[in-house]
């Protein structure tokens, strides 16, 4: 069924079966799609501002749900299962996503802001490369094996999240909170951790070549055992057992600034 450019503002679509339906360009602001089934449904370019997609689900047999280019500011996705859903170029400022399964979802070029929240959600294998989630809340999110290359996560809350095996090359985690976060086996080449909180974070066997930890907080409480590559701004502290394995690092202090050279003495001409 096609509902292209339909006017469906505040539509009540509780438990609706929307498999394979097309809503391209439709006005669905504040629509209620509670418990809706939407496998293979296409919402490309639709206006879903403040819409509720709670308890929505898509069957793997009908294909992923498409939200490419959709306007989803202030929308909510709670307790939903939308595996492999596509949100390319979607506007998701202030979106609230919680307790949902979005495994393998594609967020390439989606737009979030500091009011966006993706909490307690499964995003393993998701594509978030280049996406800006600066200041966003991603508490207890599963991002294992996700693509976060060049993602902007400065000031984000990632407490107790799982980024194990994630691809985070050139990602910006500066001033974010990674307390109790698992980054074991992640690729962190060239990533920035300036001023990042790292209490009880695990970087075990992570690839840290060129990763910059200058000014990171609680570095000595993090686990760096078996990391690969040479990070910047850290100094190895040998394991207490005397072995070669690294168990903790301390932030390297910058070299002292040499005092200025004294001025040459005055010379009088004879």
C-alpha positions, 0 to 999 in steps of 0.5 A: 500500500502507498501512502506517499505524501499523505496527511497523517498528522497524529494518526493512531496506528496502534497494532497496525500491520504496515509491512512493505507499506510506503510512506514517502514524504508523508506528514506523520507528525505526532503519529502513534505507531505503538506495537505496529508491525513495519517490516520492509516499510519505507518512511523515506522523507516522511515527517515523523516529528514527535512520533511514537514508534514504541514496541514497534517491530519488523520481521526479518522475513519482510526486510528492514524498515527504511527511515532515510531522510526522515524528519525524526526530531523528538521522536521516540523508539522504545522497546522496539525491534528494528534490526537492520533499519536504515536512518541515512540522512535522517534528522534525529535531534532530540530523539529518544531511543531506549531498550530497543534492538537496532542491531546492524542499523545504518545511521550514516550522515544522520543528524543528532544533537546533545538532547538525543538519547540512545540508552540501553539499546543494542546497536551491535554492528551498526554503522555510525561512521562520521556521525555526530553524537556530541553531548548525547546520552549513550548509557549502557548501549551495546556498540560491539563491532559497530563502525564509529570511524571519525564519529564525534562523541565529545562530551557524550555519556557512554557509561557502562557501554560495550564497544568491544571490537568496535571500529573507532579510528579517528573518533573523538571521545574528548571530555566524554564519560567512558567509566566502566565502558568495555573497549576491549579489542576495539580499533582506536587508531588516532582516536582522541581521549582528551579529558575523557573519564576512564575509571574502570574502562577496559582497553584490553588488547585494543589497537591504540596506535596514535590514540591521544590520552593527554589529560584523560581522567582516572587513567590509572583505574583503567585496564590497558593490559595487552594493548597494541600500538603506541598511544600518545600522552600516556606513560607505561607503569610496569605491572606490580608483579614485575612482568612485562604486561601493561596493567595501567598507564599514567598521563604523561607530563609535558616536558618542562619549559626551559627558562629563558636565556639571560640577556647578554651583558652590556658591553662598553666601547673603549 
